[in-house]
């Protein structure tokens, strides 16, 4: 699984003009599921995201996790993270998981993050969404469950 993790002051997601998710201080996480991913990838990625130490401590150093600062997480599915742009001008998505599997693992990531004690809000899987955010820093990290551990 792949994730783009953005530290935010606030973020929200809308579907068809209706707000379906909103958080304050925390992480906006775009999640893409690959065809070879499994439940262990969802658990590992959730664990990594929740414990990333990228929030400021008293000295202003990135030294606190999402849990330590009481932050929330907004999880948004994004299959385009698996787009391969090496050939031609149109991305290939053959390495992305099929929708049924991707949805299961996306929800597994959300459940794992919640089980770790984080308040989680979500977008809607396989919907066109408008995502709004105020990036804090900016601080943006790229994670891949196959390269994280």
Buried (B, 14 or more C-beta within 10 A) or exposed (E): BBBBBBBBEBBBBBBEEEEBBBBBBBBBBBBBBBEEBBEEBBBBBBBBBBEBEBBBEEEEEEEBBBEEBBBBBBBBBBBEBBBEEEEEEEEEBEEBBEEEBBBBBBBBBBBBBBEBEBBBBBBBBEEEBEBEBBEBEEBEBEBBBEEBE
